[in-house]
Amino acid sequence: MKKIAIIGTGRVGLPFGLFLESLGFSVTGIDKDIALLKILRDRIMPFEEPGCQDLLTHSRIQFTDDISIIKNVDYIFITVGTPLMPHIETDLSNVEAVIKSLIPHMQKGQSIFLRSTVAPRTTEYVKSFLEEHSSFRIGKNIALAFCPERLAEHKALAELKTLPQIIGCEDELSYEKAIEIFAPFNVKMFKTTYISAELVKLFNNSARYIEFAVANQFAIYANEFDQNIYDILRLANEDYPRGFIYRPGLTAGTCLRKDFGMINELSPGSDLLLASWKINEFMPYHLIELAARHAEIKGAKVAVLGYTFKRDSDDTRDSLVPKLIRYIERKVPHEIVLCEPNLKTQVIERYANRNISEALQGTDIVFVAVNHKEFSNSNIIWKALKPEALVIDIWNCLGKNQVVLRKERV
Ligand SMILES: NC(=O)c1ccc[n+]([C@@H]2O[C@H](COP(=O)([O-])OP(=O)(O)OC[C@H]3O[C@@H](n4cnc5c(N)ncnc54)[C@H](O)[C@@H]3O)[C@@H](O)[C@H]2O)c1
């Protein structure tokens, strides 16, 4: 049985490892997070990912922080986090730490697959580093490929079975080794260079980020002209065959929000990605300005519905909602309450996490910050609100085709 080590058993590495095990590979999970390892050994999923709890419950995966076990495996996948620094610069420290810790334990014939999202030229850097600090030679006695993960959270198991796998490699041995792993996935496989593979991943995410920025820019324009963006979108999109304009929203998340920087760190000028970042990052402030045009935030009770970075998710990483809350705070409201049904905690940051009805009791201003399914039942929301309450619904979650609504006028 072929043996695989997954280094970084988070949102990408854990579902990937469970899926590989379901295909018959022998998998070991390595992570530096001791608390996470304990949860995994107790066979508890640390986050929501459909189908994974069942696989984990019946899994034989060993979870460890001992990197030396890699000497007993055939393939090593690196799935550690690659955030941006506070600068426009990838924080490669996790990848670098892993590569350094691997070298003393590596064996001839092994394969290393980088699966974390990285900036162009990172795989080339990993190759140079490995060859400089060891006697191994990529393509001769060790394999190296960049095989990006392109799935969306909460669709991991479904998309691992369907998304084509990009294989960035520059020698035959590495390609053959990658095929040994990915052929059983029964998906299309595309061979390309390191940099093309790195760019495919970044272009996929950046294209979405730009599309949402276009939608957000148009919403800002419409609101500045005091027009209804949802009327305009319906008129622009209906039966129009050339192009589709997306809905506006708080566009963020651990991938979309950072990946623009991985291209931008290598280019000196302004570009569309940077402009998109600016627009998407401006949206929380835009929503505050919009609310302030219609109501006094100072002294008001404000409810924020949703806290995670995307719909029906429990992932808060890189959400724009904390930023929205900080801007609300600067307007000195009397009270802020949150409602985040996907988080079990009673308190988020320092605010109470209430159910919808409690959060809306006596509320003056409501921001629908995330388009969770719980918020699309507008009957519950209208019933709980007082007549003069103002609602800012950038996602059109309530289905009223208006960003700015007053209960008494709906
Ligand atoms: N989350 C997604 O939907 C998604 C989708 C596609 C690609 N990606 C990319 O995949 C990578 C991982 O993302 P994620 O969401 O799984 O992150 P994550 O934070 O959920 O998981 C990363 C794990 O790596 C571990 N780790 C970090 N440094 C380590 C080290 N030196 N040794 C051992 N373990 C270490 C962390 O403790 C953590 O558990 C990132 O590059 C991300 O951009 C994420």
The ligand as a MOL file (V3000), in Angstrom:
LIG
                    3D

  0  0  0     0  0            999 V3000
M  V30 BEGIN CTAB
M  V30 COUNTS 44 48 0 0 0
M  V30 BEGIN ATOM
M  V30 1 N -9.2300 26.7750 2.6730 0
M  V30 2 C -9.4770 26.6410 1.3750 0
M  V30 3 O -10.6260 26.5750 0.9310 0
M  V30 4 C -8.3380 26.5520 0.3890 0
M  V30 5 C -8.6300 26.1760 -0.9190 0
M  V30 6 C -7.5800 26.0500 -1.8060 0
M  V30 7 C -6.2920 26.3030 -1.3950 0
M  V30 8 N -6.0380 26.7030 -0.1090 0 CHG=1
M  V30 9 C -4.6360 26.9210 0.2660 0
M  V30 10 O -4.2120 25.7660 0.9920 0
M  V30 11 C -3.2670 26.1270 2.0110 0
M  V30 12 C -3.7490 25.6690 3.3690 0
M  V30 13 O -4.9500 26.3400 3.6500 0
M  V30 14 P -5.9000 25.8640 4.8240 0
M  V30 15 O -7.1710 26.6110 4.6440 0
M  V30 16 O -5.9390 24.3760 4.9080 0 CHG=-1
M  V30 17 O -5.0970 26.4160 6.0940 0
M  V30 18 P -5.2760 25.9430 7.6110 0
M  V30 19 O -4.7300 27.0430 8.4370 0
M  V30 20 O -6.6870 25.4660 7.8330 0
M  V30 21 O -4.3440 24.6600 7.7310 0
M  V30 22 C -2.9540 24.7330 7.6720 0
M  V30 23 C -2.3860 23.8040 8.7300 0
M  V30 24 O -0.9780 23.7830 8.5810 0
M  V30 25 C -0.4190 23.6500 9.8680 0
M  V30 26 N 1.0010 24.0690 9.8200 0
M  V30 27 C 1.5040 25.3020 9.5860 0
M  V30 28 N 2.8650 25.2640 9.6240 0
M  V30 29 C 3.2040 23.9690 9.8850 0
M  V30 30 C 4.4410 23.2990 10.0490 0
M  V30 31 N 5.5940 23.9500 9.9530 0
M  V30 32 N 4.4190 21.9740 10.3160 0
M  V30 33 C 3.2570 21.3120 10.4190 0
M  V30 34 N 2.0470 21.8910 10.2760 0
M  V30 35 C 2.0270 23.2070 10.0140 0
M  V30 36 C -1.2650 24.5510 10.7280 0
M  V30 37 O -1.1450 24.2390 12.1070 0
M  V30 38 C -2.6670 24.2560 10.1590 0
M  V30 39 O -3.3230 23.2370 10.8780 0
M  V30 40 C -3.0940 27.6410 1.8810 0
M  V30 41 O -2.0190 27.9070 1.0470 0
M  V30 42 C -4.3920 28.0790 1.2110 0
M  V30 43 O -4.2380 29.2860 0.5160 0
M  V30 44 C -7.0230 26.8060 0.7820 0
M  V30 END ATOM
M  V30 BEGIN BOND
M  V30 1 1 1 2
M  V30 2 2 2 3
M  V30 3 1 2 4
M  V30 4 1 4 5
M  V30 5 2 4 44
M  V30 6 2 5 6
M  V30 7 1 6 7
M  V30 8 2 7 8
M  V30 9 1 8 9
M  V30 10 1 8 44
M  V30 11 1 9 10
M  V30 12 1 9 42
M  V30 13 1 10 11
M  V30 14 1 11 12
M  V30 15 1 11 40
M  V30 16 1 12 13
M  V30 17 1 13 14
M  V30 18 2 14 15
M  V30 19 1 14 16
M  V30 20 1 14 17
M  V30 21 1 17 18
M  V30 22 2 18 19
M  V30 23 1 18 20
M  V30 24 1 18 21
M  V30 25 1 21 22
M  V30 26 1 22 23
M  V30 27 1 23 24
M  V30 28 1 23 38
M  V30 29 1 24 25
M  V30 30 1 25 26
M  V30 31 1 25 36
M  V30 32 1 26 27
M  V30 33 1 26 35
M  V30 34 2 27 28
M  V30 35 1 28 29
M  V30 36 1 29 30
M  V30 37 2 29 35
M  V30 38 1 30 31
M  V30 39 2 30 32
M  V30 40 1 32 33
M  V30 41 2 33 34
M  V30 42 1 34 35
M  V30 43 1 36 37
M  V30 44 1 36 38
M  V30 45 1 38 39
M  V30 46 1 40 41
M  V30 47 1 40 42
M  V30 48 1 42 43
M  V30 END BOND
M  V30 END CTAB
M  END
